[in-house]
Amino acid sequence: MRCVAAPIFHADGTAVGGLSVSGPTQRFTPARLAETGPLAHRLAL
């Protein structure tokens, strides 16, 4: 199992939630992880 996560912040800077993506290592390869991390970060903004 692999997972990436990104915090979601309110406009005042407080953390109000999070976004995570996880999957089995067979499908969530290091290459996929490298793609998904920045995507999760961008979507959490």
MITORZA-920091 format. One line per 4 residues: number of its first residue (from 1); their letters; for each residue y, x, z negated of N, C-alpha, C, O, CB. Coordinates in pm, whole numbers, always signed. Atoms other than C-alpha are relative to their C-alpha. Glycine has a CB too. Layout:
NUM = A = Y:X:Z:Y:X:Z:Y:X:Z:Y:X:Z:Y:X:Z; ... .
END
This chain:
1 = MRCV = -116:+86:+0:+0:+0:+0:+123:+90:+0:+131:+186:-76:+0:-97:-122; -130:-68:-4:+347:+125:+90:+109:-106:-7:+90:-221:+32:+15:+87:+130; -110:+95:+19:+681:-34:+12:+134:+72:+13:+147:+188:-26:-10:-69:-137; -139:-44:+3:+1051:+13:+77:+82:-114:-59:+45:-231:-47:+52:+40:+143 .
5 = AAPI = -84:+103:+62:+1328:-169:-106:+146:+41:+9:+179:+159:+21:-41:-23:-147; -144:-23:-3:+1704:-206:-101:+66:-102:-92:+29:-219:-91:+57:-10:+145; -71:+94:+87:+1939:-359:-358:+99:-84:+79:+149:-44:+184:+73:+77:-111; -102:+89:-57:+2167:-650:-274:+110:-12:-104:+84:-50:-219:-60:-142:+40 .
9 = FHAD = -112:+1:+92:+2512:-631:-431:+96:-114:+30:+116:-151:+146:+73:+133:+5; -108:+98:-10:+2775:-898:-495:+126:+76:+42:+131:+199:+32:+21:-78:-135; -126:-62:-43:+3126:-832:-364:+66:+80:-113:+141:+174:-85:+96:-107:+50; -60:-74:+112:+3226:-714:-714:-81:+124:-40:-44:+194:-134:+14:-92:-120 .
13 = GTAV = +78:-120:+25:+2958:-444:-707:-121:-17:-90:-198:+77:-107:+87:+101:-57; +117:+20:+86:+2703:-600:-940:-123:-31:+86:-114:-97:+190:+25:-115:-100; +125:+27:-71:+2341:-609:-828:-41:-145:-25:-44:-190:-140:-113:+99:-46; +37:+141:+12:+2233:-967:-759:-140:-28:+53:-189:-141:+40:+101:-86:+72 .
17 = GGLS = +134:+22:-53:+1895:-919:-594:-51:+124:+69:+6:+232:+59:+0:-118:+96; +58:-111:-74:+1678:-702:-382:-81:-50:+117:-123:-166:+123:-87:+84:-92; +79:+28:-119:+1496:-691:-54:-111:+104:+4:-83:+224:-4:+87:+2:+132; +109:-96:-10:+1151:-534:-27:-94:-39:+113:-110:-157:+147:-77:+9:-133 .
21 = VSGP = +98:+18:-108:+899:-489:+251:-119:+87:-38:-103:+205:-69:+59:+39:+142; +119:-77:+34:+542:-384:+183:-112:-33:+98:-111:-136:+164:-44:-27:-144; +114:+21:-88:+220:-348:+375:-109:+103:-26:-85:+203:-95:+44:+5:+145; +110:-94:+18:-116:-174:+385:+28:+132:+73:+93:+133:+178:-132:-63:+50 .
25 = TQRF = -27:-132:-57:-110:+199:+461:-48:+13:+144:+8:+92:+220:-65:+108:-84; +49:-7:-138:-310:+144:+781:+103:-49:+100:+108:+1:+213:-127:-81:+14; -102:+54:-90:-24:-55:+933:+140:+50:-32:+225:+58:+57:-2:-150:-4; -132:-46:+43:+271:+74:+733:-3:+153:-4:-2:+214:-110:+40:-60:-140 .
29 = TPAR = +12:-145:-17:+251:+429:+863:+131:+70:-40:+234:+4:-53:-38:+35:+146; -124:-72:+30:+503:+703:+775:+108:-23:+107:+226:-33:+75:-28:+149:-13; -97:+27:-107:+668:+644:+1115:+62:-138:-16:+182:-155:+0:-66:+13:+139; -50:+137:+21:+698:+271:+1046:+88:-6:-124:+188:-77:-127:-118:-101:-13 .
33 = LAET = -79:-7:+122:+827:+346:+698:+139:+57:+30:+239:+8:-24:-71:+87:-105; -128:-60:-37:+1100:+565:+850:+89:-98:+77:+211:-90:+68:-23:+126:+84; -77:+102:-73:+1206:+274:+1073:+43:-113:-94:+154:-164:-83:-84:-57:+116; -22:+117:+84:+1183:+6:+804:+100:+25:-111:+175:-66:-147:-131:-45:-59 .
37 = GPLA = -95:-32:+107:+1381:+183:+532:+144:-25:+39:+215:-100:-30:-17:+143:-42; -138:+26:-42:+1710:+192:+723:+25:-146:+37:+134:-198:+14:+34:+88:+118; -16:+142:-34:+1651:-161:+851:+17:-85:-126:+103:-172:-131:-121:-50:+81; -13:+74:+127:+1600:-295:+497:+137:+24:-62:+199:-69:-114:-111:+43:-98 .
41 = HRLA = -132:-33:+54:+1916:-115:+386:+108:-77:+74:+197:-135:+12:+26:+151:+8; -102:+69:-81:+2120:-261:+673:-2:-151:-27:+104:-213:-37:-22:+27:+150; +10:+145:+22:+1990:-616:+614:+44:-41:-139:+89:-154:-160:-141:-46:+23; -38:+34:+138:+2060:-599:+241:+150:+3:-20:+199:-47:-122:-66:+96:-96 .
45 = L = -145:-10:+16:+2430:-528:+298:+66:-132:+9:+189:-140:-3:+58:+92:+101 .
END
